[in-house]
């Protein structure tokens, strides 16, 4: 019955969609976008289609599908008026990309982009030296269609909004590396088609209450190449903070990720792992930000704050084109020339301080629960210094190979590498070559599912040189290329969001063959006599370990695992290095 209802709902939606296409409705006015309403998917796309048809400076392209089956669009301003040359211009010149509604319950960016577009057209393209400006109007189509007024219980408007999960109930802001969603492939097509120099993912925060309406997340300083670290932290962020304050009377503040229960206990820098939009785009040396407006502030005010950030960032980008291009090029060279890559960053908890505009809080007894609760008093604002933990350290580093080899049967891996513009060479004939081989020594599986996976953590691998039979159809990946950091991040097994951690290679972590004790016991004397080193290890363990000495199975497995009978593919990954 539920399937029938879902199918019927889908049919009704598509009927309505085509009615809108045939008979366009009156679009929202800017005044309404500045109110407590955000457009539906149909209203949004119809409005942008109307604008693009009537103004040559605005181009709207359907770039691919979502999991829902409807297209994901990108709107481009200051392009070249045709798709081929517009995307070519974007790649060759300075480009900024905004992503909206990855979490459709957080639609501030949707409205802000529409207002910016209307104001830009009305003001006759007043920004000098305008970069190519692109925005994805609505990324999570399944989520934006799942509208209600209740899914964001802590949020102050708008009247209706979408849902966090997409059509497959995935959080798309955790999917940029594993790419379980069709949406993620479409995003990669947009991103690599444009190669944006600057990227912004628009959100609304959860968490503590405080005075700020506008906060941001930037990449960890320690994760960035030096040229981008300097540009972002010494130039972009201070300039942006000053401009937004001067021109809009809005304070821009780092994202409030708490060390404890309240800001008084300290604020911690957010770890932008590659699974997130900002972390993913940073792998390609794009200057990347996540904007977080505050959930408890009124929706119209949040939209204006997002609009202020967008406008000032576009202005800054227009003034710093050569510097941006130079910094990105230097960052690419830095990664390619680096023999090692640090990873597994954690906060150092090196204590600094930052002036924070918060509210006094208390822990009164709640009359229903009978327990203490956190209560902020918005009638008692304060300005004071709080601990700020804004430095990170890498727990590990890995030596980077010049080449990786991916076996042909790993089609899911190959598909994702190609989708991310990784240049690869196909092996044309069977070749025996001495290569590095990854063997998994240890890992910790997640106890609970996370975004459709039981993710692997604390991965340890051993790399040995062995003769490897490469087959015709296998792939060679040269790490000396544009996508170098992405390549290392997915193919190096120890990386936090590597394909191994996302269960792409779980089948290689399972032993396939065993032995029958009563048969194999007949072989152990011969095996031990032919391997005196193994015999010595066996006798010593038998002497020192009483449990081992009393277990036939443990003794036989000990010998079996170290014999020629044990399968060579166990814990050996289908990824090689050179």
Rosetta blueprint (number, residue, H / E / L):
1 X L
2 X H
3 X H
4 X H
5 X H
6 X H
7 X H
8 X H
9 X H
10 X H
11 X H
12 X H
13 X H
14 X H
15 X H
16 X H
17 X H
18 X H
19 X H
20 X H
21 X H
22 X H
23 X L
24 X L
25 X L
26 X L
27 X L
28 X L
29 X L
30 X H
31 X H
32 X H
33 X H
34 X L
35 X L
36 X L
37 X L
38 X L
39 X L
40 X L
41 X H
42 X H
43 X H
44 X H
45 X H
46 X H
47 X H
48 X H
49 X H
50 X H
51 X H
52 X H
53 X H
54 X H
55 X L
56 X L
57 X L
58 X E
59 X E
60 X E
61 X E
62 X E
63 X E
64 X E
65 X E
66 X L
67 X L
68 X L
69 X L
70 X L
71 X E
72 X E
73 X E
74 X E
75 X E
76 X E
77 X E
78 X L
79 X L
80 X L
81 X L
82 X L
83 X H
84 X H
85 X H
86 X H
87 X H
88 X H
89 X H
90 X H
91 X H
92 X H
93 X L
94 X L
95 X E
96 X E
97 X E
98 X E
99 X E
100 X L
101 X L
102 X L
103 X L
104 X L
105 X L
106 X L
107 X L
108 X H
109 X H
110 X H
111 X H
112 X H
113 X H
114 X H
115 X H
116 X H
117 X H
118 X H
119 X H
120 X H
121 X H
122 X H
123 X L
124 X L
125 X L
126 X L
127 X L
128 X L
129 X L
130 X L
131 X L
132 X E
133 X E
134 X E
135 X E
136 X E
137 X L
138 X L
139 X L
140 X L
141 X H
142 X H
143 X H
144 X H
145 X H
146 X L
147 X L
148 X E
149 X L
150 X L
151 X L
152 X L
153 X L
154 X L
155 X L
156 X L
157 X L
158 X L
159 X L
160 X L
161 X E
162 X L
163 X L
164 X L
165 X L
166 X L
167 X L
168 X L
169 X L
170 X L
171 X L
172 X H
173 X H
174 X H
175 X L
176 X L
177 X L
178 X L
179 X L
180 X L
181 X L
182 X H
183 X H
184 X H
185 X H
186 X H
187 X H
188 X H
189 X H
190 X H
191 X H
192 X H
193 X H
194 X H
195 X L
196 X L
197 X L
198 X E
199 X E
200 X E
201 X E
202 X E
203 X E
204 X E
205 X L
206 X L
207 X L
208 X L
209 X L
210 X L
211 X L
212 X L
213 X L
214 X E
215 X E
216 X E
217 X E
218 X E
219 X L
220 X L
221 X H
222 X H
223 X H
224 X L
225 X L
226 X H
227 X H
228 X H
229 X H
230 X H
231 X H
232 X H
233 X H
234 X H
235 X H
236 X H
237 X H
238 X H
239 X H
240 X H
241 X H
242 X H
243 X H
244 X H
245 X H
246 X H
247 X H
248 X H
249 X L
250 X L
251 X L
252 X E
253 X E
254 X E
255 X L
256 X L
257 X L
258 X E
259 X L
260 X L
261 X L
262 X L
263 X H
264 X H
265 X H
266 X L
267 X E
268 X E
269 X L
270 X L
271 X L
272 X L
273 X L
274 X L
275 X L
276 X L
277 X H
278 X H
279 X H
280 X H
281 X H
282 X H
283 X L
284 X L
285 X L
286 X L
287 X E
288 X E
289 X E
290 X E
291 X E
292 X E
293 X E
294 X L
295 X L
296 X L
297 X L
298 X L
299 X H
300 X H
301 X H
302 X H
303 X H
304 X H
305 X H
306 X H
307 X H
308 X H
309 X H
310 X H
311 X H
312 X H
313 X H
314 X H
315 X H
316 X H
317 X H
318 X H
319 X H
320 X L
321 X H
322 X H
323 X H
324 X H
325 X H
326 X H
327 X H
328 X H
329 X H
330 X H
331 X H
332 X H
333 X H
334 X H
335 X H
336 X H
337 X H
338 X L
339 X L
340 X E
341 X E
342 X E
343 X E
344 X E
345 X E
346 X E
347 X E
348 X L
349 X L
350 X L
351 X L
352 X E
353 X E
354 X E
355 X E
356 X E
357 X E
358 X E
359 X E
360 X E
361 X E
362 X E
363 X L
364 X L
365 X E
366 X L
367 X L
368 X L
369 X L
370 X L
371 X L
372 X E
373 X L
374 X L
375 X E
376 X E
377 X E
378 X E
379 X E
380 X E
381 X E
382 X E
383 X E
384 X E
385 X E
386 X E
387 X E
388 X E
389 X E
390 X L
391 X L
392 X E
393 X E
394 X E
395 X E
396 X E
397 X E
398 X E
399 X E
400 X L
401 X L
402 X L
403 X E
404 X E
405 X E
406 X E
407 X L
408 X L
409 X L
410 X L
411 X H
412 X H
413 X H
414 X H
415 X H
416 X H
417 X H
418 X H
419 X H
420 X L
421 X L
422 X L
423 X L
424 X E
425 X E
426 X E
427 X L
428 X L
429 X L
430 X L
431 X E
432 X E
433 X E
434 X E
435 X E
436 X E
437 X E
438 X E
439 X E
440 X E
441 X E
442 X E
443 X E
444 X E
445 X E
446 X L
447 X L
448 X L
449 X L
450 X E
451 X L
452 X L
453 X E
454 X L
455 X L
456 X E
457 X E
458 X E
459 X E
460 X E
461 X E
462 X E
463 X E
464 X E
465 X E
466 X E
467 X E
468 X E
469 X E
470 X E
471 X L
472 X L
473 X L
474 X L
475 X E
476 X E
477 X E
478 X E
479 X L
480 X L
481 X L
482 X L
483 X L
484 X H
485 X H
486 X H
487 X H
488 X H
489 X H
490 X H
491 X H
492 X L
493 X L
494 X L
495 X L
496 X L
497 X L
498 X L
499 X L
500 X L
501 X L
502 X L
503 X L
504 X L
505 X L
506 X H
507 X H
508 X H
509 X H
510 X L
511 X L
512 X L
513 X L
514 X L
515 X L
516 X L
517 X H
518 X H
519 X H
520 X H
521 X L
522 X L
523 X L
524 X H
525 X H
526 X H
527 X H
528 X H
529 X H
530 X H
531 X L
532 X H
533 X H
534 X H
535 X H
536 X H
537 X H
538 X H
539 X H
540 X H
541 X H
542 X H
543 X H
544 X H
545 X L
546 X H
547 X H
548 X H
549 X H
550 X L
551 X L
552 X H
553 X H
554 X H
555 X H
556 X H
557 X H
558 X H
559 X H
560 X H
561 X H
562 X L
563 X L
564 X L
565 X L
566 X L
567 X L
568 X L
569 X L
570 X L
571 X L
572 X E
573 X E
574 X E
575 X E
576 X E
577 X E
578 X L
